[in-house]
Amino acid sequence: MSRIVVAMSGGVDSTLAAALLHEQGHETIGVTLRLHPCEGSGQARSCCGGDSVAQARAVAGQLGIPHHVLDCQDLFADEVLRPAWDDYRNGRTPNPCVLCNARLKFGALLEFARTLGAERVATGHYARLLPGADPAAAPVLHRGADRAKDQSYFLFALDPGQRRAACFPLGGLEKCEVRRLARERGLVTADRAESQDICLAGDAEGFASLLAAQFAGGATRPGHFVDETGRVLGAHRGVESFTIGQRRGLGVALGAPAWVSEIRAGTAEVVLTTREEALLAGGLEADGMVWQAVPPEAGTRYRQRPTPASVVRRADGSACVHFLRPVKAVTPGQAAVLYQGDRVLGGGWIRRSLPLPS
Amino acid sequence: MIYLDHNATTPVAPEVVEAMAACLRDCPGNPSSVHRAGQEAARRLDRSREAVAALIGAAPDEIVFTSGATEADNQAVLGLGVSHDGRASHIVASAIEHQAVLAPARVAESAGTRLDLIGVDALGRVNPADVAAEAGSGTALISLMLANSETGVLQPVREIADFAKSRAIPMHTDAAQAVGKIAVDVRELGVDLLSMSAHKLRGPKGIGALYVRRDFPAPVWLHGGPQEGGRRGGTENLPGVVGFAKACELAAARLAEYIGRVGALRERLETGVRTRFPEAVVNGAGAARLPNTLSVSFPGIEGARLALSLDLAGIAVSTGSACCGKRPQASHVLLAMHHDYGVATCAVRFSLGWETTAAEIEATLAAVAATVPRLRTLNPEP
């Protein structure tokens, strides 16, 4: 069987992925990515703390497979954290996990795997790669069998070469099965909290302030809350602290529930609305589309639960999506991923939301 | 597994395991106790101290047992390099010292001590004249390792100790890599302080010693008891000390055999690498080196990746840690020698030992010959 590298975070998912591949007879090598300067910090973040290395090493020892640590701190800062900070500065809400998968796990780690003589990289993601209509082409990304745990959204940006090299041993399993299989094998991580794709910080604001400390010496861009007519409602601590649809923790009292409906980075204005329906969008425009299935024809309609939509594919790599039912809090900087059933058709980065048709 | 990382640590000699097991089993006493159990423990401690002292030509009362060379280095650097009376202090050390010297030296620097780090030539050697140019009557300590752990290159400790003596400057050497691999004699070297470690010469981890020349005014290190001449209080690690002593006896009895046997294997490995890869850089070639150490840079191939590939082939060698950034880890030693980031990141260290066989060297050469070209095709740009 072939040699394969497994990205091991120390959590139950990547651990079981490694165990399954090892049992199937693959020559399995565990690698843990070091993303943060953890040493001496005393912090144990969900999947990137120093103890995740120890956990992964313990499991690798239990399985009898080699385990290495790949130091990716610089690359993580350059390719994931810096773009995320740029997004926040521009009034967008970044999705660093998509970049981390494309640039690190199936980027730098895949390159590292090749130096070890392995052609494939496996992770504990809940997603599936299935042959497409053209069996010679790269496999096509699908949702994981466990719809509640599906992580295909975070993997849309993988290019064909990355999809050929990727392996998701848990894609066909339910989470409860994963725990059961891990317990059956006596894996030391069987009952450990999962790391999922949130290895950065507990909440969005914590992440933003972490980035502000790293890239701007803690400086943020304060400005004003305004209402939809432009009237000033108060001062805010920085445009980086907010996301579309946010209601809690605004730091301003209007006497009625209010939501963030727009972030205007140019003027450092955060627009609040007291009408929840103002958050509804009729569609979106997305950039940097990665199409992986048969390219959809312009105007073809695709159904996606729970939001059916039609999509227009443009030649410049962008796409225009129209929802058949309004969608709340469409957020620039996040990913828009298009599905047909369980199949991922493609995805891109939300540039702006489109208003409801009048 | 073919283990070629003896400069990191050595397998423990079977005789050492036996001696330590016997001590743990048969000698429960505390050397400080007055009863017979204590007396027996004290006797074993005394005999052990003699054996360790004998290996480096010292007297037993000049040996202070420590937890290892790192503690001994800290004791020397912080004990002497930090002024306690408000006067300016000064440390001179080489830029290629182990972190066990460099890190405490920086601590001393942050406490007000002036720190001068002396560079090396392209072969990794300190020039004694450079040390003499920096050190003077106000210098509190000169620290220069006897053999570099990464390249094995020997340093002119005796010449610099002569100079230090002429200026009454305390002289320390970190000999952790040298003791047991080459003849080391503290009288001949003329140093005041010398650090050593048991686990580099087939002894156990967690035990080492600081040689302190008799009458040299070294400070108390651990307060709390009369042990180790009052310099390092606390009940002695007797099983460790006994194992250390047995390792020293073995090393002393077979040093010439070690140098001949291991040196020949290292030459075989070095010649084989050079023949197969004429572009490879043997770091420190041309300088006097430890007989067991071979540091090679394969241009264009990050050392960590070669080391991990060799690990998958069952061969353990040493390198920095694997890294995927634009600037992989470079050794401070190789950077000091080459001033070339590329060469410095492309090194792996083979360090041989008593257990190494000719067949293992041949297998290693075959694995390197198979791995280097494969990595080169993946990464054509150096």
Interface residues (C-beta under 8 A of the other chain):
Chain A: I29 P66 H68 V69 L70 D71 C72 Q73 D74 L75 D78 L104 A108 L109 E111 F112 R114 T115 L116 G117
Chain B: R305 L308 S309 D311 L312 S321 A322 C323 C324 G325 K326 R327 Q329 R374 L375 L378 N379
